[in-house]
Amino acid sequence: MAHLTFDAAEQQLLREAARAEFPGNPALAYVLENLAAEGIDLDRCRDWDDIRAEKGLPEQSDEAPHVA
């Protein structure tokens, strides 16, 4: 149902920003450029806790450092 899309001008700005911000990481720039082109299907987004459980990672505790 919910799908976030970008118009052509926004797509171009996002692509330029991805290339400028991540020149040493072409894989990350590619992912961001792809999101700009295809948009984001919000109905397919998953919660971080679900992803952690799927990957077998421990639950995040309040004692663990938070990384921004």
C-alpha positions, 0 to 999 in steps of 0.5 A: 500500500504505502510506497515512498517515491521521489520525483526526477529532481529529487532522484538526481539530488539523492544520487549526487549526495550518495556519490559525494558522501560515500566516495570510498564506499561504492556499494553504499552509494549504489544502494542509496542510488537504487533507493532513489530510483525505485523508492521504498515500499514501506509495507515491506520494511521490517523492524530491527528487532525482527532482523536481529532475531532472524540473524541470530544476534543477541537482543539489544540491552540498555547496557549496550552502547548505542551507535548513531 
